[in-house]
Amino acid sequence: MEPIYLDHAATTPAHPAVIEIMTDEMANTFGNPSSIHAFGRQAHRRLEDIRQVIAASLQVKPHEIIFNSGGTEGDNTAIIETALSRKDHGKHLITTAIEHPAVLETMKYLESLGFEVTYLPVNEKGDLVLSDFEESLREDTILVSVMYGNNEIGNLLPIKEIGKLLKTHQAFFHTDAVQAYGAEGILPHEFGIDLLSISAHKINGPKGVGFLYKNDEISLPSFFHGGEQEEKRRAGTENLAGIAGMGKAVELLTASEKQQRHDKYGVFQQVILTQLDKAEIEYQINGNPKNKLAHILNIWFKGISSDLLLMHLDLQGIAISTGSACTAGTVEPSHVLEAIYGKNHPAIKESVRISFGLGNDEAQIKEFGNILIKTIQKIKQ
């Protein structure tokens, strides 16, 4: 049996066109973009061409795109530099209990420096209740960081609504859009987003590269200190091959492509759920099926240890997960499921995440569903 990869929310395989352009870039455009000779000028032109492609995907100005190493750096830069540079305006920050560790751990760090952080709860479906946010907003709030789409359960958060509420407020608005960028049409200027983090490896691009969108209307110090790359906004020689790969991945993410993927992944979800229903497997979907990213399906299989299920599936060449790749391999329970159900709830140790992407087709999904059912039945014996 061919292996089946269904953990695209953790990372995605690079698209063949991405690999091709990166290989070409490394071979033919090796100059330092900061050098003034012909080799450097050639590299600089490529860098700026790609910046325009990425800016167009968000309908923002090229100058508002800062290339970096990925989502974690983007989150840290946006959150830490906003907090430290604006502490004279207040020391209150708002985020949610279901953020990626790149946000939550950064917030904990700022708490150790004397900042106050409000961690907004979610309801039983994993949704953020807007009234909770409104009640938490204060005059001394200087930053709101709310993810666009959750990486474990797929829920979409009320980004547009929060943007409207912050329109006349001093707080900067940051969103970790790492999981949502490849699936949703995101317009930072229209939605009131000041800062937005992206990782290329979630959209069939290379690992170790991403970008931070920063609205030109806000001021933010550089997180790194050194050279004057990225117009003094992010020191360090740019990873041109990686950036070129990311640019190609973005080019492939047209509006029609996003819609096709959304529809296809919706079919995949229904195929799996129909198979489970026919086999009379007891399960529950974690999160809100009517308000989520189509490529993520998080399921609670009642009475089945998620670790045991993953081990059995892995031995059969199938890759799914229990949640965030950044916490996998640890004994820590899912903070997202804890936020939904409370600590020590059985769903926390009996839930798995299935996520779709490049290379998956309906026949493969049906095969996965059959193996999943047989494995669950075997474990129950």
Secondary structure, DSSP 8 states (H G I E B T S, - for coil): ---EE-BTTT-----HHHHHHHHHHHHH--S-TT--SHHHHHHHHHHHHHHHHHHHHHT--GGGEEEES-HHHHHHHHHHHHHHHSGGG--EEEEETT--HHHHHHHHHHHHTT-EEEEE---TTS---HHHHHHH--TTEEEEE--SB-TTT-BB--HHHHHHHTTTSS-EEEEE-TTTTTTS---HHHHT-SEEEEEGGGTTS-TT-EEEEE-TTS----SS-SS-HHHHTS-S---HHHHHHHHHHHHH--HHHHHHHHHHHHHHHHHHHHHHHHTT--EEE-S-TTSB-TTEEEEEETT--HHHHHHHHHHTTEE-BSS-TTTTTSS---HHHHHHH-TT-GGGGSEEEEE--TT--HHHHHHHHHHHHHHHHHHH-
